[in-house]
Amino acid sequence: MEKNGTLLQYFHWYITPENDLWKQLANESERLSDMGITAVWMPPAFKGSKGLQSEGYDVYDLYDLGAFKQKNTVRTKYGSKEDYLSAIEAAHNAGIQVYADVIINHLCGADGTERVPVRKVNPDQRDEFISDTFEIDAYTKFEYNGRKGLSDFKWDYHCFTGVDFAEDLQETGIFSIQNEYGEGWQDVAEHEVGNYDFLLGADIDYRNSAVREEIKRWGAWYWQTAQFDGIRMDAVKHVPPAFIAEWLQHVRDTAGKKLFAVGEYWSPEKLNDMLRFIDLVNGQLSLFDAPLQHNLFNASQQGDQYDLRCIFDNTLVATQPALAVTLIGNHDTQPLQLLQAPLQDWFKPHAYALILLREQGYPCVFYPDLYGAAYTDQDNNITISPVPGLEQLINTRKSAAYGLQRDYFDNPNCIGWTREGSGEVDGSGCAVLLSNAGDGQKRMELGKQHAGRRLRNVLSDGQGEVETDADGWGEFNCPAGGISVWVFV
């Protein structure tokens, strides 16, 4: 992660195979770099159980990056292995780092069933058994006959803690596998529903030392194959924290450098749980700031009733700024998804200014906010428009948002801040003002070294210029319910 870096989540849930995402990224890399994007988070590259239609989170074969005929397709939704590696090379040539999406919580789409001893559990209280031990036909055999080589490891029920379907009973539920590693679940950080080890599919059991070694072996192989610069780890609240730290260290040792890592621990109203997880992994990875996304969503819904002075209250970026990846939305919060919490369009520029132009946090831009998106799911038609001014905000982070930050969070409906700039970046320094009610106006300081300098609003050509006084102060304004970002002329 470089100074003033900006991460782009380069996908959304409803990307189609026709998008040829890997080829698109290869073609877009130079433009993204010029804009100010310094890293891209690519979606899961391995084969999922839904084959060509898989988003990748229903992971079937971690070793199949779109190279083998499995699940009725060679390529994945995003392209072939060759396309994937070419996209990474193009990004690197443009000076953009690449983050790989890693899912090591579960496997889906097994090749066959086997008789497995299980006990049913209460889905609302997972540490409560609601049956004695009995046997079911469970999808726990992964043989990968379509993929030759790379690994001889054979997955069976000894490798999993639980499953969510009994084939012989045609019954969906949560079935705890009874094996030599003990009944019940692994020790994970999240105690919601009693124990949140199980999420979906066949849940991987890291109490099995052979499983731990296989996933570490795969991690080393993956880095050696793709040469990624960082890792986004899915569903970390469902994986034992000790193994997450162990796995990350192994991959970093393989790479010979401290690869960036960010985890998805989505607890919008449980900041303390997120902080506890950070402690459990000894601060080895950042987390997405779910509480901040929650605040931004509420602010967009409540309009002028929301107190903007509280926008960073109870957030990760306010508590652990060095480990906070800030965002306004992602593939889980977009419309029609399980965690949907999309911001109202009017507030998206405000939200992006709040994550892109401040000193704290590592901002992540969401693909549809840059490119737009249109999709249909179960007869619901959704259109997401590109956020006005987003490219200018990203570029302003790259060119101007440096140096000492002065906050002016002194009005519930109008807040602002300035960045003093850095002598290492010519022309840097900026002033930001935003309102969720009427016209905004605020007197703010940029520093005496900027006395008598003129600034213009990069988001509007019609507001004229502001000139600072002899002490480096200026009178800045923004339109009603709007935002202004001022940089030196």
HELIX and SHEET records of a PDB file:
HELIX    1   1 PRO A   17  ASN A   19  5                                   3    
HELIX    2   2 LEU A   21  MET A   35  1                                  15    
HELIX    3   3 GLY A   51  GLN A   53  5                                   3    
HELIX    4   4 LYS A   81  ASN A   93  1                                  13    
HELIX    5   5 TYR A  157  CYS A  159  5                                   3    
HELIX    6   6 SER A  209  ALA A  226  1                                  18    
HELIX    7   7 VAL A  236  HIS A  238  5                                   3    
HELIX    8   8 PRO A  241  ALA A  255  1                                  15    
HELIX    9   9 LEU A  271  LEU A  280  1                                  10    
HELIX   10  10 ALA A  290  GLN A  302  1                                  13    
HELIX   11  11 GLY A  303  GLN A  305  5                                   3    
HELIX   12  12 LEU A  308  CYS A  310  5                                   3    
HELIX   13  13 LEU A  316  THR A  319  1                                   4    
HELIX   14  14 PRO A  321  LEU A  323  5                                   3    
HELIX   15  15 ASP A  345  PHE A  347  5                                   3    
HELIX   16  16 LYS A  348  LEU A  356  1                                   9    
HELIX   17  17 TYR A  367  TYR A  371  1                                   5    
HELIX   18  18 LEU A  390  SER A  399  1                                  10    
HELIX   19  19 LYS A  448  HIS A  450  5                                   3    
SHEET    1   A 9 LEU A   7  GLN A   9  0                                        
SHEET    2   A 9 ALA A  39  TRP A  41  1                                        
SHEET    3   A 9 GLN A  97  VAL A 102  1                                        
SHEET    4   A 9 GLY A 230  MET A 233  1                                        
SHEET    5   A 9 PHE A 260  GLY A 263  1                                        
SHEET    6   A 9 SER A 286  PHE A 288  1                                        
SHEET    7   A 9 ALA A 324  LEU A 327  1                                        
SHEET    8   A 9 TYR A 362  PHE A 366  1                                        
SHEET    9   A 9 LEU A   7  GLN A   9  1                                        
SHEET    1   B 2 LYS A  47  GLY A  48  0                                        
SHEET    2   B 2 VAL A  59  ASP A  61 -1                                        
SHEET    1   C 6 HIS A 106  LEU A 107  0                                        
SHEET    2   C 6 ALA A 202  ILE A 204 -1                                        
SHEET    3   C 6 PHE A 160  ALA A 166 -1                                        
SHEET    4   C 6 GLU A 171  ILE A 177 -1                                        
SHEET    5   C 6 GLY A 112  ASN A 122 -1                                        
SHEET    6   C 6 GLN A 125  PHE A 129 -1                                        
SHEET    1   D 6 HIS A 106  LEU A 107  0                                        
SHEET    2   D 6 ALA A 202  ILE A 204 -1                                        
SHEET    3   D 6 PHE A 160  ALA A 166 -1                                        
SHEET    4   D 6 GLU A 171  ILE A 177 -1                                        
SHEET    5   D 6 GLY A 112  ASN A 122 -1                                        
SHEET    6   D 6 PHE A 134  LYS A 141 -1                                        
SHEET    1   E 2 ALA A 373  ASP A 377  0                                        
SHEET    2   E 2 ASN A 380  ILE A 384 -1                                        
SHEET    1   F 6 GLN A 405  TYR A 408  0                                        
SHEET    2   F 6 CYS A 414  ARG A 419 -1                                        
SHEET    3   F 6 CYS A 430  SER A 435 -1                                        
SHEET    4   F 6 ILE A 483  PHE A 488 -1                                        
SHEET    5   F 6 ARG A 454  ASN A 457 -1                                        
SHEET    6   F 6 GLU A 465  GLU A 467 -1                                        
SHEET    1   G 2 GLY A 440  GLU A 445  0                                        
SHEET    2   G 2 TRP A 473  CYS A 478 -1                                        
END                                                                             
